[in-house]
């Protein structure tokens, strides 16, 4: 996966996990404003506009946030986002090849079903560890930095502490089920689609195994992933951001959205989701390749002759 040729020596698990975590952090820093715009669009509709502010489109949302709250608002929750990627991406991406080999017994060219199973497995595993960081990230992105609006949280650690004190451990793991569903879908779709598109490009010799190939594969994977995962992502965002008692469960949240706002509510924020996932995939996969190769070269240089 991800540019690994059959003739290459597979990198150790630690190298893959460290490379994936670092690459995901780089991708998050680059694309975080798009993610924040996506969250604001997704929660719009569940409550009346604050201060008459309405968001229209991804770039309109970014422009409105910069004008009303300042540029720093685009990076609300970045600390929690980086914490999330360090433990989330390192598991879901770093373990993918190993889990895939476990399911197939080390066979080359595994089938699509085995790839999907491996992606779902590592995606679900990652959520189990990273859920509290995701809850804090979403809540920071959702809160508005306006003088007329009371802020729910003032700092990352204060947010973890306040959620635990007010809502208990269940609050930190709020929305775990829709998040597992969402990330299992995202992970298997993202990684499997990337694998298949890249293999098809190389098999038909449309591009060589280089940056343009990685770009096309990652962007295609981002679009397919957004189409499949967007409904679950919207429900996850709203449920995780909701105060205690607003929704009885994630299913109740989805039903409320359907009955009050219609089916289009499940695709709110689609364009920023697509722009974010497409660009995130490109930055992440390219960074992952380069970091992994650099770490492998470093290991070879440091290894005794």
C-alpha positions in Angstrom: 0.0 0.0 0.0 0.9 3.6 -0.4 3.7 3.3 -2.9 5.3 0.1 -1.4 6.7 -1.9 -4.3 7.0 -5.7 -4.0 10.7 -5.5 -4.2 10.9 -3.1 -1.2 11.7 -4.3 2.2 8.5 -3.6 4.2 9.1 -0.9 6.8 8.7 -1.9 10.5 5.4 -1.4 12.2 6.8 1.5 14.3 8.1 3.3 11.2 4.7 3.0 9.6 2.8 4.2 12.6 5.1 7.1 13.3 5.0 8.1 9.7 1.2 8.0 9.5 0.8 10.0 12.7 3.2 12.7 11.6 1.8 12.9 8.0 -1.7 13.2 9.4 -0.7 16.0 11.6 0.8 17.9 8.6 -2.4 17.3 6.6 -4.5 18.5 9.5 -2.6 21.8 9.9 -3.0 22.4 6.1 -6.7 21.6 5.8 -8.1 22.5 9.3 -10.0 25.6 8.2 -11.9 23.4 5.7 -12.7 21.0 8.5 -13.9 23.8 10.7 -16.1 25.2 7.9 -17.6 21.7 7.4 -18.5 21.4 11.1 -20.2 24.9 11.1 -22.2 24.0 8.0 -23.2 20.6 9.5 -24.6 22.0 12.7 -26.4 24.8 11.0 -30.1 24.1 11.1 -30.3 22.5 14.5 -30.6 25.9 16.2 -31.3 29.4 15.2 -28.5 31.5 13.8 -26.5 33.3 16.5 -26.4 37.1 16.0 -28.1 36.6 12.6 -25.0 34.9 11.2 -25.7 32.3 8.5 -23.2 30.3 6.6 -23.4 29.9 2.8 -20.9 27.5 1.1 -17.4 26.6 2.2 -15.6 29.8 1.2 -18.5 31.9 2.4 -18.3 30.2 5.8 -14.6 30.8 6.0 -15.0 34.4 5.0 -17.8 34.9 7.5 -15.8 33.4 10.3 -12.7 35.5 9.6 -14.9 38.7 9.4 -16.9 38.0 12.6 -14.5 36.0 14.7 -11.0 36.6 13.4 -8.7 34.3 11.5 -7.8 32.3 14.6 -11.3 30.9 14.7 -10.5 28.7 11.7 -8.1 26.8 13.9 -10.5 26.3 16.9 -9.7 22.8 18.2 -6.4 22.3 16.4 -4.6 21.1 19.5 -7.2 18.4 20.0 -7.2 17.7 16.3 -3.4 17.0 16.4 -3.8 14.9 19.5 -6.5 12.9 17.6 -4.3 12.4 14.6 -1.3 11.2 16.6 -3.3 8.3 18.1 -5.9 7.9 15.4 -4.0 8.0 12.1 -1.1 6.0 13.5 -3.5 3.1 14.2 -5.9 3.2 11.3 -3.2 3.8 8.6 -0.1 2.5 10.3 -1.7 -0.9 11.1 -3.6 -1.3 7.8 -1.0 -3.4 6.0 -0.3 -5.6 9.0 -4.0 -6.3 9.6 -4.5 -6.9 5.9 -1.7 -9.4 5.9 -3.1 -11.1 9.0 -6.5 -11.6 7.3 -5.0 -12.9 4.1 -2.2 -14.9 5.6 0.4 -12.8 3.9 -0.9 -13.4 0.3 -0.1 -10.8 -2.4 -2.8 -9.0 -4.2 -5.6 -9.5 -1.6 -9.2 -9.2 -2.7 -11.4 -6.2 -2.2 -13.3 -7.8 0.7 -10.1 -8.5 2.6 -9.0 -4.9 2.1 -12.4 -3.6 3.3 -12.3 -5.8 6.3 -8.8 -4.6 7.2 -9.8 -1.0 6.8 -13.0 -1.4 8.9 -11.0 -3.1 11.6 -8.2 -0.5 12.0 -10.8 2.3 11.7 -12.9 0.9 14.5 -9.7 0.2 16.6 -8.5 3.8 16.2 -11.8 5.3 17.3 -11.7 3.3 20.5 -8.5 5.2 21.5 -9.1 8.6 19.9 -12.8 9.3 20.7 -12.3 11.9 23.5 -10.0 14.0 21.3 -12.6 13.9 18.5 -15.4 15.1 20.9 -13.2 18.1 22.1 -12.2 18.9 18.6 -15.7 19.1 17.3 -17.0 21.1 20.2 -14.2 23.7 19.8 -14.9 24.0 16.1 -18.6 24.5 16.7 -18.3 27.2 19.3 -18.3 30.8 18.2 -15.7 33.4 19.3 -18.1 36.3 19.7 -18.3 38.7 22.6 -22.0 38.3 22.8 -21.8 34.5 23.0 -20.6 32.6 26.1 -17.9 30.1 25.2 -18.3 26.5 26.4 -14.5 25.9 26.7 -11.4 28.1 27.0 -8.7 25.5 26.6 -8.1 21.9 25.5 -7.3 20.4 28.9 -10.1 22.5 30.5 -12.5 21.0 27.9 -11.5 17.4 28.8 -11.9 18.2 32.5 -15.2 20.0 32.1 -16.7 17.3 30.0 -15.6 14.6 32.4 -17.0 16.5 35.4 -20.3 17.4 33.8 -21.0 14.4 31.7 -18.7 11.7 33.0 -16.7 9.2 30.9 -19.8 8.7 28.7 -19.4 12.4 27.7 -15.9 11.9 26.5 -16.9 8.8 24.5 -20.2 10.5 23.3 -21.0 9.5 19.8 -18.7 6.5 19.7 -21.1 4.3 17.8 -21.7 6.8 14.9 -18.0 7.7 15.0 -17.0 4.0 14.7 -19.4 3.6 11.8 -18.2 6.8 10.2 -14.5 6.0 10.6 -14.8 2.4 9.6 -16.5 3.6 6.4 -14.0 6.4 5.9 -11.0 4.2 6.6 -11.9 1.3 4.4 -13.2 3.5 1.6 -10.2 5.8 1.7 -7.5 3.2 1.9 -9.2 0.6 -0.4 -10.1 3.2 -3.0 -6.6 4.7 -2.9 -5.1 1.2 -3.3 -7.4 0.3 -6.2 -7.1 3.5 -8.1 -3.4 3.5 -7.8 -3.0 -0.1 -8.9 -5.2 0.6 -11.9 -3.2 3.6 -12.9 0.1 1.6 -12.6 -1.3 -1.5 -14.3 -2.5 0.5 -17.3 0.7 2.5 -17.3 -1.1 5.8 -17.2 1.3 7.3 -14.7 4.4 6.1 -13.0 4.6 5.6 -9.2 5.3 9.2 -8.3 3.6 12.4 -7.1 1.0 12.8 -9.9 -0.1 9.2 -9.4 -0.4 9.7 -5.7 -2.3 13.0 -6.2 -4.9 11.4 -8.5 -5.3 8.4 -6.4 -5.7 10.4 -3.2 -8.1 12.9 -4.7 -10.3 10.1 -6.1 -10.3 8.4 -2.8 -11.4 11.6 -1.1 -14.4 12.1 -3.4 -15.6 8.5 -3.0 -15.1 8.6 0.7 -17.1 11.8 1.1 -20.1 10.5 -0.8 -20.3 7.4 1.3 -19.4 8.8 4.7 -21.1 12.2 4.7 -24.5 11.2 6.2 -22.8 9.4 9.1 -20.3 12.3 9.5 -23.1 14.9 9.9 -24.9 12.8 12.5 -21.7 12.2 14.4 -20.8 15.9 14.4 -24.3 17.0 15.6 -24.6 14.3 18.2 -21.1 14.9 19.7 -21.7 18.7 19.8 -25.1 18.4 21.4 -25.7 19.3 25.0 -26.9 16.5 27.3 -30.5 15.6 26.7 -31.0 17.1 23.2 -30.9 13.7 21.6 -31.6 10.4 23.2 -29.1 8.6 20.8 -27.3 8.9 17.5 -30.3 7.2 15.8 -32.6 9.7 17.4 -30.4 12.5 16.2 -30.6 11.1 12.6 -34.4 10.8 12.9 -34.8 14.3 14.1 -32.7 15.6 11.2 -34.8 13.6 8.7 -38.1 14.8 10.1 -37.2 18.4 10.7 -34.8 19.2 7.9 -35.3 16.5 5.3 -32.8 14.1 3.6 -30.6 17.0 2.3 -29.5 17.7 5.9 -27.3 14.6 5.8 -25.2 16.2 3.1 -24.8 19.6 4.7 -21.2 20.6 4.4 -20.6 18.2 1.5 -18.4 20.6 -0.4 -16.0 21.4 2.5 -16.0 17.8 3.4 -14.9 16.9 -0.1 -12.4 19.7 -0.4 -11.0 18.8 3.0 -10.9 15.0 2.4 -9.5 15.4 -1.1 -6.8 17.8 0.0 -6.2 16.0 3.3 -5.6 12.7 1.4 -3.2 14.3 -1.0 -1.1 16.0 1.7 -1.3 13.0 4.0 -0.4 10.3 1.5 2.4 12.3 -0.1 3.8 13.3 3.4 3.4 9.7 4.5 5.5 8.4 1.6 8.3 10.9 2.1 8.5 10.6 5.9 8.4 6.8 5.7 11.2 6.7 3.1 13.3 9.2 5.0 12.9 7.2 8.2 13.9 4.0 6.3 17.0 5.7 4.8 17.9 6.9 8.2 17.7 3.4 9.7 19.8 2.0 6.9 22.5 4.7 7.4 22.5 4.1 11.1 22.6 0.3 10.8 26.1 -1.2 11.3 27.7 -2.6 8.2 
